[in-house]
Amino acid sequence: MVKINDFKLIDYYIEKYKINQLFTKDMREFMELFLFKKNEHICRDGEDINYIFFFLEGKVKVYITLSNGKSLLNCFYQEFKMIGDIEIINLNRASTNVQAIEDTYCIGISLENARQHLINDAKFLRFLCNSLGEKLDRFAKNTSINLLYPLENRLASYILATGERIDKSGERVIIFNEKLTEISELLGTSYRHLLRTLNNLCLKGFIKKENNYFEVIDEVNLRKLAADLYL
């Protein structure tokens, strides 16, 4: 996590996302801008948190850690969201894992200042309720996806959500090179089933295996298969 002391950039994001309109009083003096590099965690399940964050730009994945130590994917954030809406009420520890899958910018307000100035702010509490309601709805939907959709659909969505676009031979292509053991956990499947499904996607001509990564070669049909599940 890197703190960015660029007041013009902070003001730009505040105005772009109308963040100050979420509060009754001006909270600008308490806002700080942070950069989370790719693969860095914004928060980890069970660990103390010191800030509530407003997700601005980038992409993160949200997943939960189960009692058996395994992980399960919840969703991805690619648009303005609040992180810490549950924890601000009465928790000091994060209830989920939020990990940047590309460089991500967030505005943070310390948990101390948030509780001092916002916990009785009716305007902010309305926003908080809406945020929690949206997340509850999304969680219910994504839980159903994990239970009811075949792995092929879920994997296609995961590849498109986490893949990195690079320049290759004058074209922009998506490559995918995450650890397969971790992905099998997140998608609630076995390592063998994941390998079989990746092989099926290769046989269909949607992706191809390179030395140490997969490359998307038919993005149109992969997106049809994904159906924006998790997004």
N, C-alpha and C positions, 0 to 999 in steps of 0.2 A: 504494500500500500504506500503510495507516494502522495503527500500533500502538495497541492499546486497553489502557490501564492500568486495567483493572477486574478486580480479583482475585476478586470474587464471581462475575463472569461466567465467568472462567477456570475456577474451581472447579466451576461449574455444568456446563460442557462436559466437563471431566475426568470428573466423576461420570456424566453422561448417557451418554457413549460408553465409559466404563470404560477410559480411555486409560492410566492408571497400571498397569492389570493386564497391559499388554503388556510390561512391563519387570520385571526381577528387583529392581532398586532403585527407590526413589522418585525420579522425574524431574521432579516438580512445579516445583522451583526453576529448572529450565532451560526451562520452557515459557512461550511468549509468544503473545498473542492478536492476530491481524491481521484487518483488513477489506480486502478487495479490491473496489473499485467495479466496476460493470458495464462491460464491455469492457476492463478492465485485465488484463494478463497476470500470472499467478503465476510462470511461468517461460517462457523462450523457448529454442527449440532452438539449441544451440551457445553460449549465453551462460552465464557463471559463475553458480552458485547458492550461496547462503550458508546456506540452511535446508532441512531436511526439513519437510514440512507434513502435518498431518492435516486433511483436508477435513471440515468440520463441517456447515455449512448454506449453501444457495444453489444454484447450478448452474454448472458449467463445461463447456467443450468441450475435448477433447484432439485435437490434429491433428499430423501430421508434415510436415516440409518435405523435399521430394525434391531430388535433386541438380540437377534442372533449374530449381529455384527455385519450383516449384509446391507447393501444399499438398494434403493428403488427410486427410479426416476419419477419426478413429479411433473415438471414443466420447464419451459425456457422463457426468459424475459428478453424481449427485443424492443420494448417500448416503455414509456414512463411508468414506473411502478415504485411503490414504497416497500422498503425492506426494514423489518423491525416493528411492523404494526401490531404483532402479537406481543412482542417482548416489552413494548413501552408501557403496557398496563401494569404488570406486576412481576415480570420476569427479568432476570439479569443474564440469563443464558439463552443462546439461540436454540430454536426448536427445529431448524432445518439447516441443511448445507446449501450455501449459495456460492457457486464457483464461476469465475470468469472464463469463458471459452474463446474470447478475444479481448483485446484491450478495452477496458470499460471505465467510464466516468460516472461518478456518483457525487451528489452533494450530501454532506453529512451534518447532522446536528447532534451534539453530544447527548447521551441519554439523560445526563443530569439536567441540562438546559431544557430538553424536551419535556421532562417530567415537571420541571419547575414552571414552565411557561405555557405548556400546551395541554396538560392533562385535564384542565378545566375549561379549555377553549371550545365552545360549542361548535364553532365553524370547523375547526380541525377535527373534532370528534365525529362530525357528520362524514367528513372525508374518510376518516379511519374506518367507520362502519361500512362505507361503500367499498373500500379497499378489501376489507376482510370478507365481505359478501362475494365480491368477484373472485377472490382466491378460493373460497369455499366451493363456489360453483365450478371453478376450473379443476380443483382437486377431485371433486366428485366425478367430473367428466373423464379426467385422466386416469383415475382409478378404474373406471369402467373400460377404458381403452386397454389398460394393462391386463385386465381379466378377459376381455372379449375379442380383441383384435388379434389376428395371427401375427407371429413374430415378423414375418416378411413386411407387413405394413408398418409396424412400429420401427423396425430397423431402417426402412427407407426414410421415414420421417427423421429419425435420429441422425442418419448420415447427412441429410440436407441441412439439418439444424446446426450440426457441429463441424461439418466439413469446411475446409479452408480454400478460398479461391486464390489461385496462383496463375501467373502467366506461363504458358507452355506452348512453344512453337507458334507464338503470335496469337494465341487464344487464351481466354480466361476459363480455366477448368476447376472443378471441385475435387480436392483430394481429402482422403479420410485415413488417419493413421493413429487412432487411439488404441489403448491396450484392450485387447479383446476380452481378457478375463474380467476387466472392470465393466465393460459394456454388457457382458452377459449378466452380471449382477444387477446393473441398473435397469435392464430390460426384463429382469425376472425369468431368465432362461438358463439352460446349461451351456457350457462352453462348446460342447459337441453340436448342439442344435444351432447355435450361433454360426459355427463354421459351415454347417450344411446350408443354412439360409444364405450366407454370403456367397457360397458356391452356386446356389440357385440363381441369385441375382447376376452373377457372372455369366452363367449359361444363358440367361435371358438377354444378355447384352446390355444391361443397365449400368454395370460397373465392370472394371477389370482390375486384376491383381498385378501390381508392380512389385519391385523388390521388397519394400517395407511399408507399402501403403496401398490403398485402393483408390482408383480414379473413376469418377462418374463419367460415363461416355454417352449416356442417354438420359439427360436430365429431365426431358419432357415426360417420358413414361415413368421415370422414378418418382416424379412429383405426383403423377396420377395415382401411383401405388401408395404414396405416403399420405395423400389426402389431408395434409396439414395437421396431422394428429398431434399432439404435444405443443403446437404453436399457438 
